[in-house]
Each structure stands twice: as C-alpha cells, then as structure tokens.
Amino acid sequence: MKYKLNTTKDVVGITDTSQPESASTDVSAKGTRSTTAVSHYRIVTIPNVISVTRILCIPWFCWLLFGAENRWYAALLLGTLGATDWVDGWWARRFNAISELGKLLDPVTDRIVFIVSTLTIGLDGAAPWWLIISVLARDVLISVGGVTLGILGVKQVDVTWWGKCATFGLYFTFPLLLAGASHISAASVSHWIGWLFAIPSLILSYFSAFLYIPLGMKALRKSRSDD
C-alpha cells in the first residue's frame, strides 16, 4: 500500500494514495465516465496557477525588502500572500479542480511562502530572531512528527481548532511587524498590533503541537488495530 505525506497547514500524517484511478471515477448508467479522473491528473488548473503565482511573488517580496528597501510595500505583499492562502484549496474543492499536482503544490507553496518570508524578515531586523526561531522550530517539530507517524503507518491526524487559530494569527503577525518597522505614520500602531497577534499565536502554536501527541498516539493505535 502506498501513502503520501499530507503537510497542509497543521495537518499531520499521510494520505492513502493506493487506490486505482477507477476508484475516483464515476460511471453513469449510460457508461459515461465523469471528468473527475481527468481533472485529478491535470497540471494546468486555476488552483495550481494561484499556487505558482504565490511562489513567484517571493522574489518580488525579497526585492521590495532589500532592493527597494520599502518595508511597507513588502508588508502589503506578504499580507496579501497570507490572506490568499486559502483561495487555491477552496477553488479546487468548490469547482472540482483537485489534481495530484495541486495536492503537493498547495502545502509546499504554503511552507515556502511562510519559511522564506519569516527568515527574510529576521534578516531585515523587523522581527527578533527568538521569535523567528521559535516559530520555525515548531514547524520542524510538526514536520518530523508527521513523517514519523507516516513511517509507522498512520494515514492522517486532522488539524485542531487551536492549530488553525495559531496559523491564522502568525499569518498576520509578520506583515504587521514588518509594517511596524516601516516609515508609515501608523508604524507604531502596526508594531503593537503585530505583537498582540505574535505572543498569543506563538503560545497557541505550541499548545496545538502538544495536543497532536495524544491525537497521534490514538491514530497510531487505530492504524495498527485496522491492520
């Protein structure tokens, strides 16, 4: 049986991909196959275009920050990238545009955007390194835990509500801190609002990470009992 690691947001584990193509294809009474299997293996879809566009915005973000030295515009772009994080997944589900490439591209895009932008802001000095390292260390713990569970045969551990709240808060934290280090008139307000998001979101992120320990153990026992 084959499995694929599911790394979307705080989802930990792997998804069963061993079903044949026919398992995801509906056949009508007249014998006409649906387009589900066709779209499942397409490469050029709207969600995939959105994901690629978000990745291509990262060099632009870096240029705005270090080339143009415009923290405000860089913060606006990063905020837009964070706010559109849900668009590709929603579009895929809403308009039946789910593809194998998209399943891989969506979580990879999220991680690239988050990790690169966070490290870049640390290099710029708009956020302290203890915050950067604390946030990324949690991501590493979740990733290692997910891979370990996958190796042990766990299919998936669903995201918790606390994990969603933490991710939402961190997506706002760094654009706000970056804007707070800019020369706009509301920089000081943005700075303090950024920290109002940062501290609770960081605490929630580690709280949700520890919640995955019993959830992971439960999923592991279930996986072994199913075998």
N, C-alpha and C positions, 0 to 999 in steps of 0.2 A: 504494500500500500504506500502511496506517495503523499507527502504533505508539503505545504508551502507556508513559510513563516508569515504571519499576519502582524504587521508592525504599525497599523494605522493608529495614530494618536496614542492612547494608553491601552489599546487592545493588546493583550499579551497572549502569545501562543501561535498555533499554526492551523491552517485550514486544510481540510481534506480535498485534494485535487485529483484523486484517483478515479473519479467517475468518468466514464467514457463520454464522448461528445453527444451521443444519443440521449444520455441521461438528462441533458439540459435542453433538449429539443422536443417541442410538442408536435404531435401529428394529429391533424384534424380528421374528421370522419371521411373526408374525401381523399385523404392521404397526402394532403399538402403540408409540407414542413413549414414551421414558423421561422421567423427571421432571428429567433433568439440565438441559435447556434452561430448564425452568420455574424451578428453583431458581437458575439462573445469573442471572436477571433479577429475582429477588425483592429487596425492600427490607428487610422486617422478618424478620431471621434472628437466631438466637442470637448468632453472632459479631458481627453489626452492633450488637446491643443491648449486648454487652460493650464494644465499642469506644466507643460513645456514652457509656456509663456511666463509662468511664475518663476521657473528656474532661470530663464533668460533675463529676468529682472534683477537677479542677484548682482551680476557685474555692474549694472546701472546703479544699483544701490551703493556698491563699493566706490564707484566713481563719484557719485554725489557726495559721499562722506569724505573721501581722501583726495579726489581730483578737484572737484568744485568747492570742497570744504563748506558744503551747505547742509548743516545738520537738520534744519527744518524740513527741506525738501526730502532728505533721506528718511526722516521720521514719517512724513506723509506717505512715501512709497512703501515703507515697511508696514505701516498701519494698514494700507490697502491690501498688501500681500497677506497679512494676518486675517483681515476681515473677509477675504475671499477664499479662505482655507476650506470652507465647507461647500463652495459652489460646484467644484468638479464632481465630488461624490454625490451631491444632491441631484445634479443634472443626469448623471449616469443612472441613478435609480429611478428618477422621475420619467425619463424618456427612453428607458430600456437601452442605454448606450454603454452597458457594462462590458468591458473587454479584459482579456487576460493581461494585456499590457497595462491597462488602467489600474488593475488590482496591485500591480507592482509599482507603477509610476506615482500614484497618489501618495502612499506613505513615504516613498523615497523623496518626493518633492517636499513634503511637509518637513522632513528631517533636515534636508539640505537647507531650505529657507531658514529654519529655526536655528540650526547649529552655526551656519556661516554668519548670519546676521548677528547672533549673540556674541560670537568671537570677535567680529568686526567692531561691534560697539565697545567691547572690552579693550581692544587695541586703540580705539579712539579716545578712551578715557571717560566716556559718558556714563558708564556704569562701573562700579568697583569689581575687581576680579573675584572677590569672595562670593559675590552674588552669581557671577558668570559660572564659576567652578561648581558652586552648589547646585545650580540648575542643571548643568550638563552632567554632573555626577549622577544625579537621579535618573537622567535619561539612559546613562550607561547601565545602571543597576536594572532598570526595566528591560532593556535590550538583552542583557546577559540572562536575566530570569526567563525571558520569553524563549530564547534559544535553548536554554537548559530544559525547560518544560517540553519544548518541541522534540528534543532528542529523546526524552523519556516517554514520548507518545501522547502528550496532551494536545488536543486539537485546538482549543481556544479558551481563553479566560476573558470574559467580557469586561468592557470598561465600566468603572464605577462612576457614580454621580460626582463624587469628590474629585476624581481624576479629571472629569470634564470641566469642573469649576476651576481647577488649578490651571489647566491648559488655557482656558479662556482668559484667566487673569494674566498669565505670563505673555500671551499674545498682545496684551495692552501695555504691559509693564515697560518693555524695552522701547517701543516707539515713544512713549511718554517721557521716559528718562532721556532719550536722545533729544527730543524737542526741548526738554528742560535744560539741556546743555547748549542750546542754540541761542541766537541773539534776538528772538522774537520778544515782544513786550510781555507775553504771558508765560515766559520761560519758567519763572519761579513757581507759578501755579501748576504748570505741567510737571515740574520736578516733584512736587509734593504729592500730586495725584498719582504719579508713577510709583512712588514708594508706598502709597496707600494700597496699590494693587500688588506690589512686589512682595511685601512681607507675608500677608495672608496667603497669597498664591504659592509662595515657596513652602510655607508650612503645610498647606493642603496637599501639595505635590508629594511631600514625603509621607504624609499621613495616608494618602491613597496608595503609595508604593508599599507601605507596610500592610495595608489591607489586602494586597494581592498575595501575601504569603499564605493565609488560610484559604483564600479562593483558589490559589494554585494547587495547594495540597488536596483540596476537595476535588478539583478537576483531575488531578493525577490518580486519586483513588478510583474515581469514576471510570477513567480510561482503562485502568488495569482490571476493574471488575467487568467491563464490557468485553475485554479480550478473553 
